[in-house]
Amino acid sequence: MSAVGEPRTLADRPDDVRRTAESLAKGMDRAVLAFPLTPFDADGDLDLGALRAYLDHQLAAEPGAVFAACGTGEFFSLAPADYEAVVRTTVEHVAGRAPVVAGAGYGSRLAAEYARTAERAGADAVLLLPPYLVRGPQDGLVAHTRAVAAATRLPVIAYQRDQVAFTPESLRALAAVPNVIGLKDGHGDLDRMQRLVRAVPEDFLFFNGVPTAELQARAYSATGIPAYSSAVHAFAPEIATAFFRAHASGDTAAVDRLLDGFYIPWVRLRDQGTGYAVALVKAAARMRADVIGADVGPVRAPLAEPAPDHLAEAERLLAAGLDLAAR
């Protein structure tokens, strides 16, 4: 067993935590990690029927895990009752076909409440989203993560981006917590990631979670982090899966075609509007309502719909990406 305060290997963790971590690790190895959108109706109310139909389309691509009510799923705009309904519906509809990880966030006490709700709703694990507005010191970030982990029996994956960035020493402290099993990185600082990977046991989970993570997939793989989340999977699993398979198999020609013909232009378009990391993704999913089998509806404020010329360009890029994926 690990000494008190020492980072834990999976063998040193509670059996249920270990089993979930192993399931997530297998999923990360074999497929893209899906971050579904949350469908709303024309009035902005939660549409659970559309969510079920949308999840069917997502699951047909066999993602490695499903991350419900996270950033792409507009966690920040969900009322507590919405959140529980989204997580519970996702868990029930996925029905064991993939691990379901639920987002949780805000300050420590509220994030702990969300983590308990996720556990009550049947989620397999929690992704702890960065706190909003505040920038805490390292000991505060560690205390925050520990407090949320202590509130639930579920495994917890920490998430660093924006104002949250862990040092190797902080991550070692978190890896000693029995149910803190991994880290999602949204910074893209590969020097930092090299040091973090080396600070914890090799079975601690890491994945690349930068916006449009495919652009940095090669670089992260070189640091020992092949797993990544895909916002593109939320509207075009065909493109996301084609890229994943090409990248995993070493088909550099196919990777380059998808990068040049779709991903790089898509990121260029995404960067033209505030909030497009979610709003443009949701708009693209609406363009495919007939294929998806559901209309995911609008985004909630403070997000806003993309400009008409940006929508036209998104539609063109989507068609190009689907054509490349089919080759």
C-alpha positions as CSV (number, residue, x, y, z in Angstrom):
1,M,0.0,0.0,0.0
2,S,1.0,3.6,-0.6
3,A,2.3,5.5,2.5
4,V,0.0,8.2,3.8
5,G,0.2,11.3,1.5
6,E,2.0,9.4,-1.3
7,P,0.4,9.2,-4.8
8,R,-1.7,6.0,-5.2
9,T,-1.6,3.5,-8.0
10,L,-4.9,1.9,-9.1
11,A,-4.0,-1.1,-7.0
12,D,-4.1,1.1,-3.9
13,R,-7.5,2.6,-4.6
14,P,-10.9,1.3,-3.4
15,D,-12.3,-1.5,-5.6
16,D,-15.2,0.5,-7.1
17,V,-12.9,3.4,-7.9
18,R,-10.3,1.1,-9.4
19,R,-12.9,-0.6,-11.6
20,T,-14.2,2.6,-12.9
21,A,-10.7,4.0,-13.6
22,E,-9.8,0.8,-15.5
23,S,-13.0,1.1,-17.5
24,L,-12.3,4.7,-18.4
25,A,-8.7,3.8,-19.3
26,K,-9.9,1.2,-21.7
27,G,-12.3,3.6,-23.2
28,M,-9.7,6.2,-23.7
29,D,-7.4,3.8,-25.4
30,R,-10.0,2.6,-28.0
31,A,-12.1,5.7,-28.9
32,V,-12.8,9.4,-28.7
33,L,-14.3,10.8,-25.5
34,A,-17.7,12.3,-26.2
35,F,-19.0,15.5,-24.7
36,P,-22.6,15.7,-25.7
37,L,-24.6,18.9,-26.2
38,T,-27.7,19.5,-24.0
39,P,-30.8,20.0,-26.2
40,F,-33.2,22.8,-25.5
41,D,-36.5,23.6,-27.1
42,A,-37.4,26.8,-28.9
43,D,-38.1,28.4,-25.5
44,G,-34.8,27.4,-24.0
45,D,-36.3,24.7,-21.8
46,L,-34.7,21.3,-21.4
47,D,-35.7,18.7,-24.1
48,L,-35.1,15.3,-22.7
49,G,-36.7,13.5,-25.7
50,A,-34.3,15.2,-28.0
51,L,-31.5,14.3,-25.6
52,R,-32.3,10.6,-25.9
53,A,-32.5,10.7,-29.7
54,Y,-29.2,12.7,-29.8
55,L,-27.5,10.2,-27.5
56,D,-28.4,7.4,-29.8
57,H,-26.5,9.1,-32.6
58,Q,-23.5,9.7,-30.3
59,L,-23.5,6.1,-29.0
60,A,-23.6,4.7,-32.5
61,A,-20.0,5.9,-32.9
62,E,-19.1,3.9,-29.8
63,P,-17.2,6.6,-27.8
64,G,-14.8,5.7,-25.1
65,A,-16.9,7.5,-22.5
66,V,-19.7,10.0,-22.3
67,F,-19.2,13.3,-20.4
68,A,-22.6,14.7,-19.5
69,A,-23.4,18.2,-18.5
70,C,-19.9,19.5,-18.9
71,G,-18.7,22.5,-20.8
72,T,-20.0,21.6,-24.2
73,G,-23.2,20.5,-22.5
74,E,-23.6,24.0,-21.1
75,F,-23.2,23.1,-17.4
76,F,-22.8,26.8,-16.6
77,S,-26.4,27.4,-17.8
78,L,-28.2,24.4,-16.2
79,A,-30.4,24.9,-13.2
80,P,-29.8,22.2,-10.5
81,A,-33.0,20.4,-11.6
82,D,-31.9,20.5,-15.2
83,Y,-28.5,19.1,-14.2
84,E,-29.9,16.2,-12.4
85,A,-32.3,15.4,-15.2
86,V,-29.6,15.5,-17.8
87,V,-27.3,13.3,-15.9
88,R,-30.0,10.8,-14.9
89,T,-31.4,10.6,-18.4
90,T,-27.9,10.1,-19.9
91,V,-27.1,7.4,-17.4
92,E,-30.4,5.6,-18.1
93,H,-30.2,5.9,-21.8
94,V,-26.5,5.0,-22.2
95,A,-27.4,1.9,-20.0
96,G,-23.8,0.7,-19.5
97,R,-22.7,1.0,-23.1
98,A,-20.0,3.5,-22.0
99,P,-18.9,5.1,-18.7
100,V,-20.8,8.2,-17.9
101,V,-18.9,11.1,-16.3
102,A,-20.9,14.1,-15.0
103,G,-19.6,17.6,-14.8
104,A,-19.5,19.4,-11.4
105,G,-18.3,22.9,-10.7
106,Y,-18.4,26.3,-9.0
107,G,-17.1,26.8,-5.4
108,S,-16.3,23.8,-3.2
109,R,-19.6,23.5,-1.4
110,L,-21.7,23.8,-4.5
111,A,-19.4,21.6,-6.5
112,A,-19.7,19.0,-3.8
113,E,-23.5,19.2,-4.0
114,Y,-23.3,18.6,-7.8
115,A,-21.0,15.7,-7.2
116,R,-23.5,14.2,-4.8
117,T,-26.3,14.7,-7.3
118,A,-24.2,13.0,-10.0
119,E,-23.7,10.0,-7.7
120,R,-27.4,9.9,-6.9
121,A,-28.3,10.1,-10.6
122,G,-26.1,7.1,-11.3
123,A,-23.0,8.6,-12.9
124,D,-19.8,6.6,-12.9
125,A,-17.4,9.5,-12.2
126,V,-17.2,13.3,-11.9
127,L,-15.3,15.8,-14.0
128,L,-14.5,18.7,-11.6
129,L,-14.7,21.8,-13.7
130,P,-12.5,24.8,-12.8
131,P,-14.0,27.3,-10.3
132,Y,-15.4,30.4,-11.9
133,L,-14.1,34.0,-11.5
134,V,-11.5,33.3,-8.8
135,R,-7.9,32.4,-9.1
136,G,-6.8,30.4,-6.1
137,P,-3.3,29.5,-4.9
138,Q,-2.1,25.9,-5.2
139,D,-3.0,24.9,-1.7
140,G,-6.5,26.4,-2.3
141,L,-6.9,24.4,-5.5
142,V,-5.8,21.2,-3.8
143,A,-8.2,21.9,-0.8
144,H,-11.0,22.5,-3.3
145,T,-10.5,19.3,-5.2
146,R,-10.1,17.3,-1.9
147,A,-13.4,18.8,-0.6
148,V,-15.3,17.7,-3.7
149,A,-13.7,14.3,-3.7
150,A,-14.6,13.8,0.0
151,A,-18.3,14.5,-0.8
152,T,-18.7,11.5,-3.1
153,R,-17.7,7.9,-3.5
154,L,-17.4,8.5,-7.2
155,P,-14.0,8.8,-8.9
156,V,-13.1,12.4,-9.6
157,I,-11.1,13.8,-12.6
158,A,-9.6,17.2,-12.0
159,Y,-9.7,19.7,-14.9
160,Q,-7.1,22.4,-15.4
161,R,-7.7,25.4,-17.8
162,D,-8.1,29.2,-17.6
163,Q,-7.3,30.2,-14.0
164,V,-6.5,26.6,-12.8
165,A,-3.1,25.1,-13.5
166,F,-1.6,22.5,-11.1
167,T,2.0,22.2,-10.2
168,P,3.6,18.7,-10.1
169,E,3.6,18.9,-6.3
170,S,-0.1,19.7,-6.2
171,L,-1.0,16.9,-8.6
172,R,1.1,14.5,-6.4
173,A,-1.0,15.6,-3.4
174,L,-4.2,15.0,-5.4
175,A,-3.1,11.6,-6.6
176,A,-2.9,10.6,-2.9
177,V,-6.6,11.1,-2.5
178,P,-8.3,7.7,-2.8
179,N,-10.8,8.7,-5.5
180,V,-9.0,11.4,-7.5
181,I,-8.0,9.4,-10.6
182,G,-7.0,11.7,-13.3
183,L,-6.6,15.1,-15.0
184,K,-8.1,16.7,-18.0
185,D,-5.8,19.4,-19.5
186,G,-7.2,22.5,-21.2
187,H,-4.1,24.6,-21.3
188,G,-2.0,22.9,-24.0
189,D,1.3,23.7,-22.1
190,L,3.3,20.6,-23.1
191,D,6.2,21.5,-20.9
192,R,4.0,21.5,-17.9
193,M,2.3,18.3,-19.0
194,Q,5.7,16.5,-19.3
195,R,6.4,17.4,-15.6
196,L,2.9,16.5,-14.4
197,V,3.0,13.0,-16.1
198,R,6.3,12.3,-14.4
199,A,5.0,13.4,-11.0
200,V,2.4,10.7,-10.5
201,P,2.1,6.9,-11.0
202,E,1.8,5.8,-14.7
203,D,-1.8,4.6,-14.3
204,F,-3.0,8.1,-13.3
205,L,-5.3,9.1,-16.1
206,F,-4.6,12.1,-18.4
207,F,-6.3,13.4,-21.4
208,N,-6.0,16.3,-23.8
209,G,-9.0,18.6,-23.4
210,V,-7.9,21.7,-25.2
211,P,-10.6,23.2,-27.5
212,T,-10.5,21.2,-30.8
213,A,-8.0,18.7,-29.2
214,E,-7.3,17.0,-32.5
215,L,-5.0,19.9,-33.5
216,Q,-2.6,18.9,-30.7
217,A,-3.2,15.1,-30.7
218,R,0.2,14.3,-32.1
219,A,2.0,16.5,-29.6
220,Y,0.1,15.2,-26.6
221,S,0.8,11.6,-27.8
222,A,4.5,12.3,-27.8
223,T,4.2,13.3,-24.0
224,G,2.5,10.0,-23.3
225,I,-1.1,11.3,-23.4
226,P,-2.8,9.8,-26.4
227,A,-6.4,10.2,-25.1
228,Y,-8.4,13.3,-26.0
229,S,-11.9,14.8,-25.9
230,S,-13.6,15.9,-29.1
231,A,-16.1,18.7,-29.5
232,V,-16.4,17.7,-33.2
233,H,-17.8,14.4,-32.0
234,A,-20.8,16.4,-30.6
235,F,-22.0,17.2,-34.1
236,A,-20.1,14.9,-36.5
237,P,-19.0,11.7,-34.9
238,E,-18.0,10.5,-38.4
239,I,-15.3,13.1,-38.7
240,A,-14.1,12.7,-35.1
241,T,-13.9,8.9,-35.4
242,A,-12.1,9.0,-38.8
243,F,-9.5,11.3,-37.3
244,F,-9.1,9.1,-34.2
245,R,-8.6,6.0,-36.2
246,A,-6.2,7.6,-38.6
247,H,-4.2,9.0,-35.7
248,A,-4.2,5.8,-33.7
249,S,-3.1,3.7,-36.7
250,G,-0.3,6.1,-37.8
251,D,-2.0,7.1,-41.1
252,T,-0.4,10.4,-41.3
253,A,-1.7,11.2,-44.8
254,A,-5.3,10.8,-43.6
255,V,-4.6,12.9,-40.5
256,D,-3.1,15.6,-42.6
257,R,-6.0,15.6,-45.0
258,L,-8.5,16.0,-42.1
259,L,-6.4,18.7,-40.4
260,D,-5.9,20.8,-43.5
261,G,-9.4,20.2,-45.0
262,F,-11.5,20.5,-41.9
263,Y,-9.9,21.0,-38.4
264,I,-7.6,23.9,-39.0
265,P,-10.2,25.9,-41.0
266,W,-12.8,25.0,-38.3
267,V,-10.6,26.4,-35.5
268,R,-10.0,29.5,-37.6
269,L,-13.8,30.0,-37.8
270,R,-14.4,29.1,-34.2
271,D,-11.9,31.8,-33.1
272,Q,-13.9,34.5,-34.9
273,G,-16.7,34.6,-32.4
274,T,-17.0,34.7,-28.6
275,G,-18.5,31.6,-27.2
276,Y,-18.2,29.7,-30.5
277,A,-16.5,26.7,-28.7
278,V,-20.1,25.8,-27.8
279,A,-22.4,28.0,-29.9
280,L,-20.8,26.9,-33.3
281,V,-20.8,23.3,-32.2
282,K,-24.5,23.4,-31.4
283,A,-25.3,25.2,-34.6
284,A,-23.5,22.5,-36.6
285,A,-25.5,19.9,-34.8
286,R,-28.7,21.7,-35.7
287,M,-27.6,21.6,-39.4
288,R,-27.6,17.8,-39.1
289,A,-30.9,17.4,-37.3
290,D,-32.2,15.0,-39.9
291,V,-29.2,12.7,-39.6
292,I,-28.9,13.0,-35.8
293,G,-32.7,12.4,-35.4
294,A,-33.1,15.4,-33.1
295,D,-33.0,19.2,-33.1
296,V,-30.7,20.2,-30.2
297,G,-32.1,23.7,-30.2
298,P,-30.4,27.0,-29.3
299,V,-27.8,27.9,-26.7
300,R,-28.8,29.6,-23.5
301,A,-27.6,33.1,-22.7
302,P,-25.0,34.5,-22.2
303,L,-24.0,32.5,-25.2
304,A,-25.6,33.7,-28.5
305,E,-26.1,32.2,-32.0
306,P,-23.2,32.6,-34.5
307,A,-23.4,35.2,-37.2
308,P,-25.1,34.2,-40.5
309,D,-21.9,34.4,-42.5
310,H,-20.2,32.2,-39.9
311,L,-23.1,29.7,-40.1
312,A,-22.7,29.5,-43.9
313,E,-19.0,28.8,-43.5
314,A,-19.6,26.2,-40.8
315,E,-22.0,24.4,-43.2
316,R,-19.4,24.4,-46.0
317,L,-16.7,23.1,-43.7
318,L,-19.0,20.4,-42.3
319,A,-19.7,19.1,-45.7
320,A,-16.0,19.1,-46.6
321,G,-15.2,17.3,-43.3
322,L,-17.8,14.6,-43.9
323,D,-16.5,14.1,-47.4
324,L,-12.9,13.6,-46.1
325,A,-14.1,11.3,-43.4
326,A,-15.8,9.1,-45.9
327,R,-12.7,8.5,-48.0
